[in-house]
Amino acid sequence: DSKGVFAAREFVWWYNGHPDQQHLPVDLSQVESVAICGIGNVALDCARILLRPVEELATTDIARHALQQLRSSKVRQVHLCARRGPVQVRLLSVCLVGCPQCHVSLPYTQDS
C-alpha cells in the first residue's frame, strides 16, 4: 500500500481502461525515474507506455484517462530490475525493436 507502487496488473489495466482500475491514483507529474520489478514482456510493455511520446500514444486505443495523466508525465528513465541474470530475461526481442526509446543496459553482478 505504498504511494506510487502498483502491481503490473493494476497498471496495465489502468492504461487499458479496465473499469476496476480507471481510478488508480497514478501521478507521474513529479516523477522522473521509475523502477519496474521484472524483466519480461509485461514489464517492457509498462516501460514502453511510460517512455513512448504522448503524440504516438494518442493514435492508439489507450484509455483517455491514462493519456491525460501521461501528458503531464516527467518520466525520463525506467529501470527494469530483476534478481536473475540476463540469460533469464523473458521478453521477445521484437518487443525491444518496438521500443526505440528504450536503451538496454544489463548491469549484472554475481554473488560469490
C-alpha positions as YAML, in Angstrom:
chain: A
units: angstrom
residues:
- id: 1
  name: ASP
  ca: [0.00, 0.00, 0.00]
- id: 2
  name: SER
  ca: [2.88, 2.38, -0.64]
- id: 3
  name: LYS
  ca: [2.09, 5.55, -2.57]
- id: 4
  name: GLY
  ca: [3.09, 5.18, -6.22]
- id: 5
  name: VAL
  ca: [3.67, 1.43, -6.02]
- id: 6
  name: PHE
  ca: [1.40, -0.69, -8.22]
- id: 7
  name: ALA
  ca: [1.20, -4.27, -9.38]
- id: 8
  name: ALA
  ca: [1.79, -4.69, -13.11]
- id: 9
  name: ARG
  ca: [-1.77, -5.98, -13.50]
- id: 10
  name: GLU
  ca: [-3.16, -2.80, -11.93]
- id: 11
  name: PHE
  ca: [-1.02, -0.55, -14.12]
- id: 12
  name: VAL
  ca: [-1.78, -2.46, -17.33]
- id: 13
  name: TRP
  ca: [-5.48, -2.47, -16.52]
- id: 14
  name: TRP
  ca: [-5.26, 1.28, -15.78]
- id: 15
  name: TYR
  ca: [-3.83, 2.23, -19.16]
- id: 16
  name: ASN
  ca: [-6.06, -0.27, -20.97]
- id: 17
  name: GLY
  ca: [-9.19, 1.24, -19.40]
- id: 18
  name: HIS
  ca: [-10.33, -1.67, -17.24]
- id: 19
  name: PRO
  ca: [-13.21, -0.37, -15.07]
- id: 20
  name: ASP
  ca: [-11.68, -1.80, -11.88]
- id: 21
  name: GLN
  ca: [-8.53, 0.33, -12.27]
- id: 22
  name: GLN
  ca: [-9.58, 3.52, -14.05]
- id: 23
  name: HIS
  ca: [-9.28, 5.44, -10.76]
- id: 24
  name: LEU
  ca: [-5.84, 4.07, -9.86]
- id: 25
  name: PRO
  ca: [-4.01, 7.06, -8.31]
- id: 26
  name: VAL
  ca: [-1.23, 7.30, -10.91]
- id: 27
  name: ASP
  ca: [0.52, 10.67, -10.70]
- id: 28
  name: LEU
  ca: [3.56, 10.98, -12.94]
- id: 29
  name: SER
  ca: [3.79, 14.78, -12.81]
- id: 30
  name: GLN
  ca: [6.58, 14.75, -10.21]
- id: 31
  name: VAL
  ca: [8.33, 11.52, -11.19]
- id: 32
  name: GLU
  ca: [11.44, 11.36, -13.39]
- id: 33
  name: SER
  ca: [12.59, 7.82, -12.71]
- id: 34
  name: VAL
  ca: [10.55, 4.63, -12.36]
- id: 35
  name: ALA
  ca: [11.62, 1.16, -11.25]
- id: 36
  name: ILE
  ca: [9.76, -1.89, -12.54]
- id: 37
  name: CYS
  ca: [10.37, -5.24, -10.88]
- id: 38
  name: GLY
  ca: [10.50, -7.74, -13.70]
- id: 39
  name: ILE
  ca: [12.28, -8.47, -16.95]
- id: 40
  name: GLY
  ca: [9.56, -9.92, -19.12]
- id: 41
  name: ASN
  ca: [7.14, -8.75, -21.80]
- id: 42
  name: VAL
  ca: [4.71, -7.17, -19.32]
- id: 43
  name: ALA
  ca: [7.49, -5.17, -17.66]
- id: 44
  name: LEU
  ca: [8.65, -3.96, -21.07]
- id: 45
  name: ASP
  ca: [5.07, -3.06, -22.04]
- id: 46
  name: CYS
  ca: [4.83, -0.90, -18.91]
- id: 47
  name: ALA
  ca: [8.19, 0.74, -19.70]
- id: 48
  name: ARG
  ca: [7.12, 1.38, -23.28]
- id: 49
  name: ILE
  ca: [3.93, 3.14, -22.14]
- id: 50
  name: LEU
  ca: [5.90, 5.31, -19.72]
- id: 51
  name: LEU
  ca: [8.55, 6.28, -22.29]
- id: 52
  name: ARG
  ca: [6.62, 6.50, -25.54]
- id: 53
  name: PRO
  ca: [5.84, 10.02, -26.78]
- id: 54
  name: VAL
  ca: [2.28, 11.03, -25.91]
- id: 55
  name: GLU
  ca: [1.65, 12.07, -29.51]
- id: 56
  name: GLU
  ca: [2.18, 8.44, -30.56]
- id: 57
  name: LEU
  ca: [0.06, 7.08, -27.72]
- id: 58
  name: ALA
  ca: [-2.76, 9.42, -28.76]
- id: 59
  name: THR
  ca: [-3.11, 7.47, -32.01]
- id: 60
  name: THR
  ca: [-3.64, 4.19, -30.13]
- id: 61
  name: ASP
  ca: [-6.57, 2.82, -28.17]
- id: 62
  name: ILE
  ca: [-5.01, 3.73, -24.80]
- id: 63
  name: ALA
  ca: [-7.57, 4.83, -22.20]
- id: 64
  name: ARG
  ca: [-8.23, 8.57, -22.30]
- id: 65
  name: HIS
  ca: [-7.71, 8.99, -18.53]
- id: 66
  name: ALA
  ca: [-4.28, 7.33, -18.85]
- id: 67
  name: LEU
  ca: [-3.36, 9.50, -21.82]
- id: 68
  name: GLN
  ca: [-4.31, 12.61, -19.85]
- id: 69
  name: GLN
  ca: [-2.07, 11.56, -16.96]
- id: 70
  name: LEU
  ca: [0.79, 10.65, -19.32]
- id: 71
  name: ARG
  ca: [0.60, 14.14, -20.85]
- id: 72
  name: SER
  ca: [1.83, 15.55, -17.52]
- id: 73
  name: SER
  ca: [4.45, 12.83, -17.02]
- id: 74
  name: LYS
  ca: [8.02, 13.84, -16.19]
- id: 75
  name: VAL
  ca: [9.29, 10.25, -16.50]
- id: 76
  name: ARG
  ca: [12.57, 10.08, -18.44]
- id: 77
  name: GLN
  ca: [14.08, 6.89, -17.05]
- id: 78
  name: VAL
  ca: [12.62, 3.45, -16.45]
- id: 79
  name: HIS
  ca: [14.70, 0.76, -14.79]
- id: 80
  name: LEU
  ca: [13.77, -2.90, -15.10]
- id: 81
  name: CYS
  ca: [15.04, -4.73, -12.04]
- id: 82
  name: ALA
  ca: [15.30, -8.45, -11.50]
- id: 83
  name: ARG
  ca: [17.07, -10.88, -9.24]
- id: 84
  name: ARG
  ca: [18.19, -13.11, -12.06]
- id: 85
  name: GLY
  ca: [20.74, -12.59, -14.81]
- id: 86
  name: PRO
  ca: [20.45, -11.64, -18.49]
- id: 87
  name: VAL
  ca: [20.11, -15.29, -19.51]
- id: 88
  name: GLN
  ca: [16.76, -15.48, -17.70]
- id: 89
  name: VAL
  ca: [15.26, -12.43, -19.42]
- id: 90
  name: ARG
  ca: [11.80, -13.40, -20.62]
- id: 91
  name: LEU
  ca: [10.90, -10.99, -23.36]
- id: 92
  name: LEU
  ca: [10.69, -11.17, -27.09]
- id: 93
  name: SER
  ca: [13.38, -9.29, -29.00]
- id: 94
  name: VAL
  ca: [10.61, -7.89, -31.21]
- id: 95
  name: CYS
  ca: [9.39, -6.03, -28.11]
- id: 96
  name: LEU
  ca: [12.70, -4.19, -27.92]
- id: 97
  name: VAL
  ca: [12.51, -3.30, -31.61]
- id: 98
  name: GLY
  ca: [9.10, -1.78, -30.91]
- id: 99
  name: CYS
  ca: [10.61, 0.45, -28.23]
- id: 100
  name: PRO
  ca: [13.20, 2.69, -29.93]
- id: 101
  name: GLN
  ca: [13.26, 5.00, -26.89]
- id: 102
  name: CYS
  ca: [14.36, 2.07, -24.70]
- id: 103
  name: HIS
  ca: [18.10, 1.85, -24.20]
- id: 104
  name: VAL
  ca: [19.18, -1.53, -22.91]
- id: 105
  name: SER
  ca: [21.95, -1.93, -20.39]
- id: 106
  name: LEU
  ca: [22.44, -5.14, -18.49]
- id: 107
  name: PRO
  ca: [24.48, -4.43, -15.39]
- id: 108
  name: TYR
  ca: [24.98, -7.79, -13.78]
- id: 109
  name: THR
  ca: [26.58, -8.71, -10.51]
- id: 110
  name: GLN
  ca: [27.09, -12.27, -9.41]
- id: 111
  name: ASP
  ca: [27.29, -13.11, -5.72]
- id: 112
  name: SER
  ca: [30.17, -15.37, -4.71]
...
